[in-house]
Amino acid sequence: MSAPDAVVVGAGPNGLVAANVLADAGWRVVVLEAQGEPGGAVRSDRGVHPDYVHDLFSAFYPLAAASPVIRAMRLEEYGLRWTHAPTVLAHPLSDGRCPVLSRDLRRTASSLAGFAAGDDGAWERLYRLWRRVGDDLLGCLFTPFPPVLSGLRLAARTGPSDGLRLARTMLLPARRFGEEHFAGEGGRLLIAGNALHADLGPESALGGGFGWLMCMLGQAYGFPVPTGGAADLTGALVRRLRARGGVLHCRSAVTRVVVRGGRAVAVRTEDGAEVPARRAVLADLPAPLLYGRLVAEDDVPARLRADLRRFQWDFSTVKVDWALARPIPWTAEGAHGAGTVHVADGVDDLTRFAAQLAMGRVPDVPFTVLGQMTTADATRSPAGTESAWGYTHVPQEIRGDAGDDGLSGRWDEREKDVVAARVEAGIERLAPGFRASILARRVLTPPDLEDRNAALVGGAVNQGTTSLHQQLVFRPVPGTGRPRTPIRGLYLASATAHPGGGVHGAPGANAARAALRAPRTARSPRRLRPRPFLG
């Protein structure tokens, strides 16, 4: 067999999207994955209880549902089926009130009117703004920076004056965004809680824009899940790739990108084999790992090495999976049908949580994002039960414990139990009887997450902070916001590239398109007929 046109390092969603885009163009593509199965942070298992499916990392996919990259691949033709919880998201409070985000606009607005008169109208105005600019905004988000075509369309749609106002709105911290638009706590909680899906606390610039974006995606698309588990999304991408002749090898860890004459020409695997790449190498792994481990030091410019020393990871993550004997007994009615539930008692609690993280302290009262997976997909566990998980953030570098348990980041069994107990206490406060329903539990700390997926360095699930100083032309380092690297033929296809984290495929697609546009230094690839999976 002749050498492939491209080698893709890593079979996460971005790597698989990149491979599919190249295969669509007729390139011969080989994907090499270190783990025993593809998917990166889009995988599922039955490791908690044999009757329960749990997603190991990511679980809800509003960005995938909205992504023009994913939608264009028509993955439904390769077995993917989306399903939704009755409502998208809820934020129950200890007094029984509960703002609810629903795909039904009137239901969302009505839930916010219960907090303050007029907040229903405020939500509807924000959604009308989304309907006006959302497609172009997503176009700006999912294409390389600067997003010329989408940016021009957005500018024409808004005009200079409204365009500046939109830019200001997107840069607002979540707290200020909420205060400007809502009189009551309900809308403010939806914005601030969604901002903290990343690492943007209520006082962080860009948090309001990110929180609004996530809320509008939920309003327009919901937070869908793949029927059967996250692995079904990966499976559809793999089946599509194989139908186009692409080859996937798992348990094939790449240890070196081979550079000759300033160009990436091959990769070397841990068993010493060299896999040539006629046209390109695309790396679906974090930039610090690519340049720090896979590329020889002499091939990395000194300025890039210096910039990477300033690269900032996002907060670490602790995730708790539960097999529950029954659905969670929330006191607030609005939380029962929600796929995603936020556990925190107010925006001030979110600020306190974020401040403790900023000080390097493990929060004593964690903000928890909770997934009710059987509520969203009945196939995940037996009837009348619930497959559930909750994740919270901890500092990358722990300097102390905001509680009284002396947590230090050793993440031994005692520390796992302490963090899980704090998470469960918050849920129990809003759903008395929750703990009694637990049949089995798994606690995944930052080292556990990284062990299962080396790209999640220190449990950083977004591959770098979402903060403004590491976005656009600053991601992953000050430069162009594009997937090209200083090494010809080598492209960064991971979430450390613009536009960053989330399962939307944009970094992979951007890298593949950059490779396709590059000047040809070898003979043109011939268009292949689909062939069976090899190897």
Salt bridges, closest charged atoms under 4 A:
ASP5 OD1 - ARG278 NH1 2.12
ASP24 OD2 - ARG240 NH2 3.14
ASP24 OD1 - ARG244 NE 2.71
GLU37 OE2 - ARG43 NE 3.55
ASP45 OD2 - ARG442 NH1 2.87
ASP51 OD2 - HIS49 ND1 3.99
ASP55 OD2 - ARG380 NH1 3.15
GLU77 OE2 - ARG74 NE 2.60
ASP95 OD2 - ARG97 NE 2.86
GLU124 OE2 - ARG106 NH1 2.06
ASP136 OD1 - ARG153 NE 3.22
ASP136 OD2 - ARG157 NE 2.82
ASP162 OD2 - ARG132 NH2 3.65
GLU179 OE1 - ARG176 NH1 3.78
GLU180 OE2 - ARG168 NH2 2.72
GLU180 OE2 - ARG176 NE 2.91
GLU203 OE2 - ARG175 NE 2.48
GLU274 OE2 - ARG260 NH2 3.14
GLU274 OE1 - ARG268 NH2 3.14
ASP307 OD1 - ARG310 NH1 3.44
ASP321 OD1 - LYS319 NZ 2.39
ASP321 OD2 - ARG442 NH2 3.00
ASP345 OD1 - ARG429 NH1 3.68
ASP348 OD1 - ARG175 NH2 3.06
ASP364 OD2 - ARG352 NH2 2.90
ASP377 OD2 - ARG380 NE 2.71
ASP401 OD2 - ARG422 NH2 2.89
ASP405 OD2 - ARG422 NH2 2.83
ASP412 OD2 - ARG410 NE 3.53
GLU413 OE2 - LYS416 NZ 3.86
GLU415 OE2 - ARG410 NH2 3.60
ASP417 OD1 - ARG441 NH2 2.98
GLU424 OE2 - ARG441 NH1 3.03
ASP448 OD2 - LYS416 NZ 3.03
